[in-house]
Amino acid sequence: MKEKKCPAAEYCGGCRYQGIEYQEQLKQKQEKLDQLLSSFCPVSKIIGMEDPYHYRNKVQMNYAYDERHNIISGYYVEGSHIIVPIDECQICDENINRILSSIQRIVSRLHISIFDERIMKGCLRHVLVRSTNRNEYMVVLVTGSPSIVKKDLLIREILKYNPEVKTIVQNINRKRTSMVLGEKNYPLYGKGYITDHLCGLDFRISPSSFYQVNRRQTQILYETAIEMAQFKGNEILIDAYCGTGTIGLSAASKVKKVLGVELNSSAVRDAKINQKINGIENAEFLCDDAGKYMEQLAKEKAHIDAVIMDPPRAGSDTRFLNSLVRLSPDRVVYVSCNPVTLKRDLNYLKKYYRIDRIQPVDMFPFTEHVETVVSMTRNWG
Ligand SMILES: C[S@@+](CC[C@H](N)C(=O)[O-])C[C@H]1O[C@@H](n2cnc3c(N)ncnc32)[C@H](O)[C@@H]1O
């Protein structure tokens, strides 16, 4: 069966696997991973999605005027700031699509001023919507100016047409930058966060928190990583590159202690809140460079039984990998969103660790991206 093709596919560039049947997408990802990683150990069959559509729980729309001064919103054409108007994105949560279209109509009707990045003037730059599996939606209005003319009316209209919106936040971004969000968030309505339920726990999502975009597959990813770690119950576990603590907190009931380390201070703040709202006592979260933290532990000759590491696309660095080897935990589970840097890091680790299993999980249907979980055991021979 041929997958339905998105009308914006030609320009948008977000979904490289447009028009390719889903089973064929999985086959291509599997082949790519086999080529890159099978020299370490056979790559298990990729875990795909039953329904590969409408999985994204976070979507941002960029705003601009067209040549007739009409307000338009959409994604940027890859590598540019030209907007492709999008009515319905087939990988986004359907309610998010609907909320974004509704906001675009409201913004046009109220003539909210749009930010012009060439002259750095105007108000609305982007609208970000995030969702949880509790049917809670968060709207973030990213503005280039602190004030929003007709703010109260705008909020009232958004809530009137979109009752599932539980919170609206203003984020001010006055910089000339391709980053969507600025540093400051101001709740305009509701609590300023929404709460997702994953692996039996609650996780608070605020406008800037890192949270996996495909929650259905995230549950599978985390369960796979935790199962592959084969905990016995008495381990000291490091959750390295821990984000908001989701993996470590999901594993906490299976180990003695979790030590989470993460560079982004707001993610660490969220991890501590997540720990508290779930009543977890055997975890600690620290804001630091993961390599520096591991180096310090290695100097102290700390005893660590297991490490789950989930670095960004660039992979890990030598400082981290050297210290990991010095600390010599029995089990290492590497969660990777980039098989190329994963291969590089495994080439280093294979001298010290036996690579037991490589399990891909398709977190991003219709795109070329794929997540891979690798479990390793310390090789004392
Ligand atoms: C792929 S995310 C994983 C987050 C988390 N494990 C999850 O599943 O939500 C990678 C995380 O590494 C963090 N990070 C990037 N460089 C880092 C570093 N040098 N030390 C510690 N954390 C870092 C990022 O801020 C991000 O939260």
The ligand as a MOL file (V3000), in Angstrom:
LIG
                    3D

  0  0  0     0  0            999 V3000
M  V30 BEGIN CTAB
M  V30 COUNTS 27 29 0 0 0
M  V30 BEGIN ATOM
M  V30 1 C 18.9250 13.0330 23.3260 0
M  V30 2 S 18.6520 14.0840 24.7160 0 CHG=1
M  V30 3 C 18.2140 12.8650 25.9040 0
M  V30 4 C 17.4100 13.3280 27.0650 0
M  V30 5 C 16.6970 12.2620 27.8940 0
M  V30 6 N 17.5030 11.1020 28.1300 0
M  V30 7 C 15.3640 11.9040 27.2830 0
M  V30 8 O 15.1610 10.7790 26.8020 0
M  V30 9 O 14.4610 12.7740 27.2860 0 CHG=-1
M  V30 10 C 20.2940 14.5400 25.0930 0
M  V30 11 C 20.4430 15.4290 26.3080 0
M  V30 12 O 21.8490 15.6480 26.5210 0
M  V30 13 C 22.0220 16.9540 27.0320 0
M  V30 14 N 23.4500 17.2900 26.8310 0
M  V30 15 C 24.0470 17.7170 25.6950 0
M  V30 16 N 25.3830 17.8240 25.8970 0
M  V30 17 C 25.6310 17.4430 27.1830 0
M  V30 18 C 26.8110 17.3450 27.9720 0
M  V30 19 N 28.0120 17.6510 27.4660 0
M  V30 20 N 26.6950 16.9170 29.2360 0
M  V30 21 C 25.4750 16.6100 29.7560 0
M  V30 22 N 24.3220 16.6940 29.0600 0
M  V30 23 C 24.3940 17.1200 27.7840 0
M  V30 24 C 21.0220 17.7780 26.2700 0
M  V30 25 O 20.7260 18.9770 26.9520 0
M  V30 26 C 19.8170 16.8030 26.1990 0
M  V30 27 O 18.9440 16.9920 27.2930 0
M  V30 END ATOM
M  V30 BEGIN BOND
M  V30 1 1 1 2
M  V30 2 1 2 3
M  V30 3 1 2 10
M  V30 4 1 3 4
M  V30 5 1 4 5
M  V30 6 1 5 6
M  V30 7 1 5 7
M  V30 8 2 7 8
M  V30 9 1 7 9
M  V30 10 1 10 11
M  V30 11 1 11 12
M  V30 12 1 11 26
M  V30 13 1 12 13
M  V30 14 1 13 14
M  V30 15 1 13 24
M  V30 16 1 14 15
M  V30 17 1 14 23
M  V30 18 2 15 16
M  V30 19 1 16 17
M  V30 20 1 17 18
M  V30 21 2 17 23
M  V30 22 1 18 19
M  V30 23 2 18 20
M  V30 24 1 20 21
M  V30 25 2 21 22
M  V30 26 1 22 23
M  V30 27 1 24 25
M  V30 28 1 24 26
M  V30 29 1 26 27
M  V30 END BOND
M  V30 END CTAB
M  END
